[in-house]
Amino acid sequence: MANGKYKTWRIFLIVFLLAIGIVGVLGYSKYKKVVAPNVTTAENFSLYITANADLESVTEQLKKANILKDETSFYWWATKKDLYKNLHPGRYVLKNGMSNREIVNLLMSGRQTPVNVTFNNIRIKKDFAGRIGAQIEADSIDFITYFDTTSYFKSLGLTKDNFMTLFIPNTYELYWNTSAESFIKRMQKEHETFWNSARLNKTKEIGLTPEEVYILASIVYSENDRASDEASRIAGVYMNRLHKGMKLEADPTVKFAIGDFAKKRIYFADLEIESPYNTYKYAGLPPGPIHMPPIKYIDAVLNYEKNDYIFLCGRGDGSGRHYFAETLSEHNKNRAMYIQTLNKLGIR
C-alpha cells in the first residue's frame, strides 16, 4: 500500500515538473518574442512612417534595414497589439537593445523624434522647395504649389517676387511629417520672432522695410560670401548710392537676371539684359532677394558702416575682398587692377 502511494506521488511530481518545464519554455518563448532585446544597430535607426503606411510596409522597412534579430516575432507582437490600427506618421528613432514591446509602444504612442531642418545659401524657389522637401515628408512639388499660391503671402503683405523674405536661414526643429502649409506658418512665426522690436527700430532708423533689408542683404551676401567682415562696409556703399538716387550697379543682380550664378566675369553686353533685377538699368532695389542671406548679413545691413564710399570693386584674386572708392577716378583705377588680375588668372 505504501509502495503504491509512493508510485502515485512520484508520477504526480514528474507531471508537475513537466508542467512547470512546459510553462517555463512557453514563458521564455513569449519573453523572447515580447521583452527580449530585438533591435541590433550600432547607431540609432530612424524609422519613417508615412501617412499611408501599413504594418506590412513598416515591417518591410525594418527588414531592409536589417536591424531586427527576428522580424517574425515583431510582426506577431505588432499584430497582437493591433498596431496596424494605431500607426502614427512621423520619424521614430529605434535604439540598440529595444524590445518588440518597446518598438510597438513607441509607434502606437506617436512620440516621434523631430528632425533638424536647415536651409541657407539658396537663390530660387525651386531650389528652396527641393531643399526642404528632402528633409521632411512633404515633397518639393507640395512646396512649389504652395509658393505659387500667393493668397497666403499676399495676406502678409508679400508679393510673388519678395515672398522669400519670409524665410530666415537657420536650423529649425520640426516634425518629419510637417505639411507644406504647417511649415510656412511655422516660418511666419520664426520671422516674427526674428524681427523683434530692436531690429524693427533699426529698419526705421535706416529708412528701409524688413523686406528691403533682406533684399539688400541678399545683394551684399552675393557680392561677398567669403569675407563677411566687409559686409557692413559694402552695405554702407549701397546705402550711400540709394540715398543719392544712384543705381546700385551690383554685378550679382545681373548674374541673377541672366540666371548664370557660376559666371565669373560680367561684360558690358551682360549689363543690357532686360530685367527688373538688373540694377545697372533700374534704380533702387530689385523686386525680390537674389539670394538667401545669412542672419549676420541682415544685421550687417541694419548696422551698415557710415562711410563716404560710392564705389566698390572686387579684387579678382579669389579672396572675396574688395577695393572701395569715393570718386570715379579712384574706382576706375581699382577696376583696371581687377581686370588685370582676372586676365592674369585666365578668367573669361
Backbone torsions as a table, in degrees:
resi	resn	phi	psi	omega
1	MET	NA	-46.3	179.7
2	ALA	-64.5	-36.2	179.8
3	ASN	-65.9	-37.5	178.3
4	GLY	-66.2	-40.2	178.1
5	LYS	-63.3	-37.3	-178.7
6	TYR	-65.4	-42.0	179.2
7	LYS	-63.0	-41.3	180.0
8	THR	-63.6	-44.2	-179.9
9	TRP	-63.2	-39.7	-179.5
10	ARG	-66.0	-41.0	178.3
11	ILE	-63.6	-42.9	178.8
12	PHE	-60.6	-41.8	-179.0
13	LEU	-65.1	-42.5	180.0
14	ILE	-62.6	-45.2	179.2
15	VAL	-62.3	-41.1	-179.6
16	PHE	-62.8	-44.7	-179.8
17	LEU	-66.7	-37.9	176.8
18	LEU	-63.3	-40.5	179.2
19	ALA	-62.9	-43.8	178.6
20	ILE	-61.8	-41.2	179.6
21	GLY	-62.8	-42.4	179.7
22	ILE	-64.8	-44.4	177.8
23	VAL	-61.0	-40.4	179.8
24	GLY	-64.0	-42.5	179.1
25	VAL	-64.3	-45.4	178.9
26	LEU	-63.7	-39.6	179.9
27	GLY	-65.6	-41.5	179.3
28	TYR	-66.2	-38.2	178.1
29	SER	-61.9	-43.5	178.6
30	LYS	-67.4	-38.2	177.6
31	TYR	-58.1	-45.3	-179.7
32	LYS	-63.1	-36.0	-177.9
33	LYS	-76.7	-27.6	-170.8
34	VAL	-109.8	-56.2	-169.8
35	VAL	-111.3	-6.2	177.1
36	ALA	-73.7	149.5	177.6
37	PRO	-56.3	132.3	-179.3
38	ASN	-127.7	-16.6	178.8
39	VAL	-92.1	128.2	177.2
40	THR	-129.7	103.7	-178.4
41	THR	-149.9	135.9	-179.8
42	ALA	-68.7	-34.1	178.6
43	GLU	-122.3	156.1	177.2
44	ASN	-56.8	139.0	-177.8
45	PHE	-107.6	129.5	178.3
46	SER	-92.9	117.5	177.7
47	LEU	-100.0	120.9	-178.1
48	TYR	-104.1	121.1	-179.8
49	ILE	-111.2	116.9	-179.1
50	THR	-81.3	170.1	-177.0
51	ALA	-62.8	-29.8	-177.5
52	ASN	-105.2	18.2	-178.2
53	ALA	-70.6	151.3	173.2
54	ASP	-127.1	177.1	-175.7
55	LEU	-62.3	-36.6	-179.6
56	GLU	-63.8	-43.5	-178.8
57	SER	-68.2	-34.5	177.5
58	VAL	-66.5	-45.7	179.4
59	THR	-62.4	-40.4	179.2
60	GLU	-63.8	-38.5	178.4
61	GLN	-63.4	-42.0	178.5
62	LEU	-66.8	-37.1	179.8
63	LYS	-65.3	-44.0	179.8
64	LYS	-65.1	-33.5	179.6
65	ALA	-74.3	-17.9	178.4
66	ASN	56.0	46.3	-179.6
67	ILE	-111.0	-3.7	179.0
68	LEU	-103.3	137.2	174.5
69	LYS	-68.3	-35.2	-175.0
70	ASP	-144.1	99.5	179.7
71	GLU	-68.4	-32.1	-177.0
72	THR	-63.0	-43.1	-178.8
73	SER	-67.8	-34.7	176.7
74	PHE	-63.5	-48.7	-177.9
75	TYR	-61.5	-39.1	178.8
76	TRP	-61.4	-48.3	-177.8
77	TRP	-69.7	-39.2	178.9
78	ALA	-62.8	-39.8	177.8
79	THR	-67.0	-43.4	-179.8
80	LYS	-60.6	-34.2	-179.0
81	LYS	-92.4	7.4	178.6
82	ASP	57.5	39.6	179.9
83	LEU	-58.8	-34.1	-178.1
84	TYR	-60.3	-21.4	178.1
85	LYS	-87.9	-13.9	-171.6
86	ASN	-129.6	32.3	177.8
87	LEU	-77.0	129.0	177.7
88	HIS	-110.6	125.1	179.3
89	PRO	-59.8	151.5	177.0
90	GLY	145.4	-173.3	178.7
91	ARG	-107.7	125.1	-178.2
92	TYR	-123.1	130.9	-178.1
93	VAL	-96.4	119.7	178.3
94	LEU	-99.6	132.8	-176.4
95	LYS	-109.4	154.6	179.8
96	ASN	-56.3	133.8	177.2
97	GLY	90.9	-3.8	179.0
98	MET	-66.1	144.7	178.6
99	SER	-92.9	170.2	175.9
100	ASN	-60.9	-38.1	178.4
101	ARG	-61.2	-44.6	-179.4
102	GLU	-66.2	-40.0	178.7
103	ILE	-63.2	-50.0	-177.5
104	VAL	-63.3	-43.5	179.2
105	ASN	-61.5	-39.0	179.7
106	LEU	-64.8	-46.2	-177.8
107	LEU	-68.2	-32.9	179.5
108	MET	-76.7	-24.7	-176.7
109	SER	-77.6	-26.3	-175.9
110	GLY	78.7	12.1	-179.1
111	ARG	-81.1	73.3	-178.1
112	GLN	-78.4	159.0	179.0
113	THR	-97.0	127.9	-179.6
114	PRO	-63.7	162.9	174.3
115	VAL	-114.2	153.2	174.2
116	ASN	-90.7	115.7	-179.5
117	VAL	-101.7	120.3	-177.7
118	THR	-118.6	136.3	172.1
119	PHE	-145.1	139.1	177.8
120	ASN	-169.2	172.6	173.3
121	ASN	51.3	46.1	-178.7
122	ILE	-120.4	141.6	-176.7
123	ARG	-106.4	-43.2	-173.2
124	ILE	-123.9	159.0	-173.5
125	LYS	-62.6	-32.8	179.8
126	LYS	-61.5	-44.7	178.8
127	ASP	-67.4	-37.2	178.7
128	PHE	-63.8	-45.7	179.5
129	ALA	-60.2	-41.2	179.1
130	GLY	-65.8	-39.6	-179.6
131	ARG	-63.9	-45.7	-178.9
132	ILE	-72.3	-40.9	-179.4
133	GLY	-62.9	-22.0	178.4
134	ALA	-81.5	-9.6	-174.8
135	GLN	-111.9	-17.7	176.6
136	ILE	-133.2	176.1	-173.5
137	GLU	-65.1	-41.2	179.0
138	ALA	-59.2	134.3	-177.1
139	ASP	-93.4	176.7	-174.3
140	SER	-61.8	-32.8	179.3
141	ILE	-63.8	-38.7	177.6
142	ASP	-58.6	-42.1	-177.8
143	PHE	-73.7	-41.6	177.8
144	ILE	-58.8	-44.7	178.8
145	THR	-59.2	-42.8	-178.9
146	TYR	-70.4	-39.5	178.6
147	PHE	-62.1	-34.6	-178.2
148	ASP	-81.4	-8.6	175.6
149	THR	-93.9	94.9	-167.6
150	THR	-79.7	-6.7	-175.4
151	SER	-58.9	-40.9	-179.6
152	TYR	-65.3	-47.4	-179.1
153	PHE	-66.9	-34.5	178.0
154	LYS	-62.5	-35.7	178.8
155	SER	-66.3	-19.7	178.2
156	LEU	-95.2	2.3	-179.4
157	GLY	83.2	18.3	-178.8
158	LEU	-106.1	160.7	-179.2
159	THR	-115.9	175.6	178.0
160	LYS	-65.9	-20.9	179.3
161	ASP	-86.7	-38.3	-173.6
162	ASN	-109.0	10.6	-177.1
163	PHE	-61.6	-23.0	-180.0
164	MET	-66.7	-16.5	178.6
165	THR	-68.3	-10.6	177.7
166	LEU	-68.3	-26.2	-169.6
167	PHE	-98.6	114.6	178.8
168	ILE	-91.4	114.8	-177.2
169	PRO	-58.8	127.7	-179.6
170	ASN	-175.5	-171.7	172.6
171	THR	-111.8	127.5	-176.2
172	TYR	-124.2	142.7	177.8
173	GLU	-90.9	118.7	-177.2
174	LEU	-136.2	159.4	171.5
175	TYR	-77.7	142.8	-175.6
176	TRP	-59.9	-33.9	-177.4
177	ASN	-90.3	22.7	175.2
178	THR	-63.6	132.1	179.8
179	SER	-79.8	166.2	178.6
180	ALA	-59.6	-43.2	-179.5
181	GLU	-62.9	-44.3	-179.9
182	SER	-65.6	-35.9	177.9
183	PHE	-62.2	-46.7	-178.9
184	ILE	-60.7	-43.8	-178.7
185	LYS	-66.6	-36.0	176.2
186	ARG	-64.8	-41.6	179.7
187	MET	-66.2	-30.8	175.8
188	GLN	-63.2	-42.2	178.5
189	LYS	-65.4	-41.2	178.7
190	GLU	-64.6	-36.5	178.1
191	HIS	-62.9	-44.4	-179.7
192	GLU	-65.8	-36.2	177.9
193	THR	-67.4	-42.5	-178.9
194	PHE	-63.0	-45.9	-178.4
195	TRP	-84.3	69.6	179.6
196	ASN	-75.8	179.2	-175.5
197	SER	-60.8	-35.8	-179.1
198	ALA	-63.9	-46.6	-179.6
199	ARG	-69.4	-38.8	179.2
200	LEU	-64.4	-37.8	176.9
201	ASN	-63.6	-36.8	178.0
202	LYS	-63.9	-39.5	-179.7
203	THR	-62.6	-38.2	178.4
204	LYS	-66.8	-38.6	179.9
205	GLU	-63.2	-38.1	-176.0
206	ILE	-95.9	-2.1	174.2
207	GLY	77.0	27.2	177.5
208	LEU	-124.4	156.6	173.4
209	THR	-85.6	163.9	176.1
210	PRO	-55.5	-37.8	179.4
211	GLU	-65.4	-40.0	179.3
212	GLU	-68.2	-37.4	176.7
213	VAL	-60.9	-44.5	-179.9
214	TYR	-61.6	-44.5	-179.2
215	ILE	-63.2	-45.7	179.1
216	LEU	-64.7	-39.1	177.9
217	ALA	-62.8	-33.8	179.1
218	SER	-66.7	-33.7	177.8
219	ILE	-72.1	-44.5	179.2
220	VAL	-59.8	-43.8	-179.7
221	TYR	-65.0	-42.0	178.9
222	SER	-66.7	-31.9	178.7
223	GLU	-70.5	-35.0	-175.6
224	ASN	-154.0	95.1	179.5
225	ASP	-101.6	7.0	-178.5
226	ARG	-113.4	-46.2	-179.6
227	ALA	-99.8	78.1	-173.4
228	SER	-65.5	-17.3	179.4
229	ASP	-67.7	-15.9	177.2
230	GLU	-88.3	-7.4	-171.1
231	ALA	-55.8	-47.7	-177.0
232	SER	-67.4	-31.3	177.8
233	ARG	-69.8	-44.8	177.6
234	ILE	-61.6	-41.4	177.1
235	ALA	-60.2	-37.5	178.5
236	GLY	-63.8	-38.3	178.1
237	VAL	-62.3	-48.6	-178.1
238	TYR	-67.1	-35.4	176.8
239	MET	-65.1	-38.7	177.2
240	ASN	-61.5	-41.3	179.9
241	ARG	-67.2	-39.5	177.4
242	LEU	-62.7	-45.1	-178.5
243	HIS	-63.9	-31.1	-179.2
244	LYS	-88.3	-2.0	-179.1
245	GLY	75.0	18.6	179.3
246	MET	-85.4	155.6	172.6
247	LYS	-69.3	144.8	-178.8
248	LEU	-67.3	-35.7	-179.7
249	GLU	49.1	52.4	-179.6
250	ALA	-97.1	118.5	-178.2
251	ASP	-55.6	-39.6	-178.8
252	PRO	-59.6	-28.7	179.4
253	THR	-71.3	-29.0	176.8
254	VAL	-70.1	-42.6	176.6
255	LYS	-59.1	-40.4	179.3
256	PHE	-64.9	-42.6	179.8
257	ALA	-63.3	-39.0	179.2
258	ILE	-72.9	-34.7	-177.2
259	GLY	89.0	13.6	179.0
260	ASP	-112.6	91.8	-174.7
261	PHE	-79.2	-13.0	179.4
262	ALA	-93.0	-0.3	-176.9
263	LYS	-61.6	126.8	-175.7
264	LYS	-89.3	-25.5	-172.5
265	ARG	-140.9	133.4	179.8
266	ILE	-98.9	128.8	178.2
267	TYR	-106.3	163.1	-177.9
268	PHE	-57.1	-35.3	179.6
269	ALA	-63.0	-32.9	179.6
270	ASP	-65.5	-29.3	-176.1
271	LEU	-71.4	-9.8	-178.2
272	GLU	-92.7	-2.1	-178.0
273	ILE	-60.0	136.4	-178.5
274	GLU	-86.7	108.8	-179.8
275	SER	-164.9	141.4	176.3
276	PRO	-65.3	-11.9	178.9
277	TYR	-89.6	-5.9	179.4
278	ASN	-83.5	99.4	-176.2
279	THR	-78.6	2.7	170.2
280	TYR	-85.1	-20.8	-179.0
281	LYS	-102.2	-32.0	-174.6
282	TYR	-123.0	135.0	-179.8
283	ALA	-76.7	162.0	178.0
284	GLY	81.9	-173.7	-179.8
285	LEU	-79.8	151.1	174.4
286	PRO	-67.5	166.7	-174.9
287	PRO	-69.5	-16.9	-179.6
288	GLY	-153.1	172.9	-180.0
289	PRO	-70.6	151.0	177.9
290	ILE	-106.1	1.8	180.0
291	HIS	-163.6	165.4	174.7
292	MET	-99.5	101.7	-171.7
293	PRO	-78.6	139.9	173.6
294	PRO	-60.4	158.7	-177.9
295	ILE	-56.8	-38.7	-177.1
296	LYS	-65.7	-24.4	177.0
297	TYR	-78.7	-33.8	175.0
298	ILE	-63.9	-44.3	178.7
299	ASP	-67.3	-30.1	177.8
300	ALA	-65.5	-35.7	176.5
301	VAL	-69.9	-44.3	179.6
302	LEU	-61.2	-29.1	-178.7
303	ASN	-119.6	44.6	-174.6
304	TYR	-62.5	150.8	-179.2
305	GLU	-71.4	129.6	175.9
306	LYS	-82.5	104.7	-178.5
307	ASN	-137.5	-179.9	-179.3
308	ASP	-108.9	11.7	-178.8
309	TYR	-73.0	140.0	177.7
310	ILE	-115.8	-22.3	-175.2
311	PHE	-125.7	150.3	170.8
312	LEU	-142.4	150.9	-177.2
313	CYS	-149.7	130.2	178.4
314	GLY	-62.6	153.6	178.9
315	ARG	-81.7	-20.6	176.2
316	GLY	75.0	8.0	-175.7
317	ASP	-100.2	8.3	179.4
318	GLY	87.7	-2.8	-178.2
319	SER	-80.1	-20.2	-176.3
320	GLY	83.8	-1.6	-177.0
321	ARG	-88.1	167.2	-173.1
322	HIS	-130.1	159.8	166.0
323	TYR	-97.1	144.0	179.3
324	PHE	-122.6	145.4	-177.6
325	ALA	-144.7	150.3	177.5
326	GLU	-96.5	-23.0	-177.3
327	THR	-123.6	160.2	-179.8
328	LEU	-65.9	-37.0	-179.7
329	SER	-63.4	-42.2	176.6
330	GLU	-61.6	-42.7	-177.7
331	HIS	-63.9	-40.3	-179.9
332	ASN	-63.1	-35.6	176.7
333	LYS	-67.0	-42.7	179.0
334	ASN	-63.3	-41.6	-179.2
335	ARG	-64.9	-37.2	178.0
336	ALA	-62.9	-41.1	178.0
337	MET	-65.1	-37.8	179.5
338	TYR	-62.3	-47.9	-179.1
339	ILE	-64.5	-40.2	179.3
340	GLN	-61.9	-41.4	179.2
341	THR	-65.6	-43.9	178.2
342	LEU	-60.7	-41.7	180.0
343	ASN	-64.4	-40.5	178.8
344	LYS	-62.8	-37.1	-178.0
345	LEU	-83.8	-4.7	178.9
346	GLY	72.9	26.5	-179.9
347	ILE	-87.9	118.0	-178.1
348	ARG	-113.8	NA	NA
